Amino acid sequence: MQESETPGAACESSFFDQHRYQVRFEWGVEGLAHLDPADVVIVVDVLRFSTTTTRAIEAGDTVSLSAARANALHGVAVADLAAATGALVILGCLRNASSVAREVADEQLRRGARTSIAVIAAGERVAGETGLRFAVEDHLGAGAIIGALTDLGLDHTSPEAACAAEAFRGMRGATRHLLSASGSGQQLIAGGSRGDVLAAADVDASTAVPVLREGVFVGGSVAD
């Protein structure tokens, strides 16, 4: 038997890096590291890095990655790793899902070439526990963005991405309830931040798109 015919000779990671697809979906820094490098990385941390930064951009402010890092927000580590790959880093959430998709479509036009996209749900890390915990709010946020990308014709999605999009479409009417009833939502509500949770559940309320430029999140080019 020739070496090329040896079972398992192909790189094992190639089965899981979603390199065949334009739109990819994974969880956390581990997931981003497993994926084939992408031109654009969309970090989704609905409660609350992506949402709070989006609201700051709405208000005309900017947010430095170093300031976000100091607050130990869950999605910051993903943004750090994404920036290190040389990708364009964007923060996405439920509030700006459609605008994020338009920003990516515009980026593809600027590049004049097919642009690969990794949508990364930040997930939840709990003190004293190892590993990443599934976060329903990030799954919904990622699905909303992937669905919006599909609506714009960026529809060559991995199975993982397609399932996230369909989960959002199926549950969109219950978004507010799901966020407020989730573990992350309950934790924030118990701390007196119910308003922040409800604002995070407001789908497409904003056209603000935080884009990382030289270590600072600024507003992208999309606006109504």
N, C-alpha and C positions, 0 to 999 in steps of 0.2 A: 504493500500500500504506500502511495506517495504521501509525503508529509502534508501536502495541501488537502489530502482526503481524510486525514486523521480526525476522528470525532473530537469536537471541542477545540479544534485548532484556531477557529475564529475567536477574536477577542470577546470574552464573556460580556463585558460591559456594553458592547455594541448592540446587544439585544434589548437593552433597557435605557439607552441614552436618547431615544426618540429622534435620532438624527435624520430619519426619513421624513420628518414632518416639519412644516413651517412653524406651526403653533404647538408649543410643548407645555406640559404642566407637571410640577413637582412640589415637594414640601421641604422648606427649610434649607439651611446651608448644605446639608448632606445631599438633598435632592438636586440643588443647583450644581454641586460638584459632580454628580452622576450624569447630568445631561451633557449632550454635545454643546460646545460653546455657541452662544447665540449673539446676534447683533444687538438685540434689545432685551433687557430683563425688566419685567414688571414685578415689583415687590408688593405683595398684598398682605397688609397687617391691619385689618379693619378696626380692631379694638386693641391698640389705637394709633399706632405710628402713622399709617397711611392717611387715616381720617383727620387726625389733628394737624398734620402737615398740609393736607389739602385745604383745610379750613383756614390755616395761616396764609396760604397763598391766595385764597379768596379775599382775605382782608388786606392784601397788598404787601404782606411780609415775605421774608425769605427765612429758611431754616437751614442752619449748617449741620452737616453730618456729625461733626464733633459734638455739638450741643445735644443732638438726639442720642448720640452714643453715651453721653454723660447721664442721660435719664434712663439708660438701660432698657430701652424699648425693644420688643422682641424682633421686629423686622430689621433693625439696624445691622445686625451681623450679616443678614442676607444682602443688604445694600452694600456693605463693605466688600464682601466677596465678589459681588457682581461688578462693582467699580474696578476691582483689581483685574478682572478679565478684559477690561477695555470696552465692555458693552455700554450702550446708552442705558442709563438706569432711570426708571420712572416709578413713581408710587401710585398704585391704583387701589380703589376701594369701591364700595357700592355707590357712594355719592358722585363719583366722577367716571363711572365705568364707560359710558359711551364716549365721553371726551377723551379718555385714555386711548380708546380704539381709534378715534380720529387722529390723535397725535401720532400713533404708530403708522397709520396709513399715510399721513403726511411725510413721516420720516422715510418711508419706503419710496415715495415720490422723489424726495430730495436725493436719496441715494441712487435712484434710477436702476435699482436691482432688487431682486427678491430678498426680503429681509426676514431673517429667522427671529423668532420671538419665544422667550421663556417666561411663562407666568409662574411665579413662585409664591405659594401660600406660606406665610411665616409660621403658622401654628403656634402652639402654646408650650412654654417651658415652665414647669412648676418647681419651686424651690424644694430641694431635697430629693428630686426625682431625676432619673437619667432618661434620655430620649425625648422625642418630640410628641406632644399630645395633639391629636386632631382638634381643630377649631372650626366649628360649623360656620362661624362668621367669615372666616378666610376662604372656606370652600365656596360659599355663596358669592363672595366678592370676586374670587378668581373666575367662577362660572359666569358672572355677569359680564366681565371683561372679555372672556373668550367668546361668549355669545355675541357681544357687540362687534368683535373682530370678524366673526363669521358673517354677520349682517352686512359688513363692508366688503365682503369678498375674500377676506383672508381666512379661508375655510379649510385649508389643508391641515387639519388638527389631528394630533395623536389621539388614540382611544382614551387616554387619561384626561386630556383636555376636553374632548367631546362629552365625556360623562359629567365633568364638572359643569359644563354649559347647560346640559339638559337638567341637571339637578337644580340649577338656579331657575331655569324656565318653569320647571314644575312647581317650585316652591316660592316663586316671586311674591305671590299674594300674601304669604305668611312671613315675609322677611322681618317685619318689625317684631312680631311675636317671637320668632326664632332667635333673633339677636338678644332680646331682653330676657328670654328664658334660658339662654346658653350659660355655661359655667362662667365664661368671661364676662358676659353681660350681667349676670347676677353679682359677680364680685364687684363690678363697677357701681352697680345700683346700690349695693350695700355700703359702698364708700361715699354715697351722695352724688353720683355722676349719672343719674338716670337720663338727664337731658343729653349728655354726650352719646349715650347708647342709642337713643331715639334718633339723634342727628345722623349717626353712623348708618342707620337703617334706611335713610331717605335716598332711594335710588335715583340717580341722575339729577340730583338737586344742584350740582355744581359743574361748571365748565373749567374749573381750575385743575391743572395737571402739573404736579411737582416733578421737575426734571433735574437730575443732578448735574451741575456744571461746576467743575473745579472745587468740589467739596461742599457745595451749597445747593440746596433745592430751591429752584426758581420756577416761575410760571412758564409753561410751554407755550407753543404758538397757537394752540386751539382756543377759539373764543366764538361765542355765538354772534 
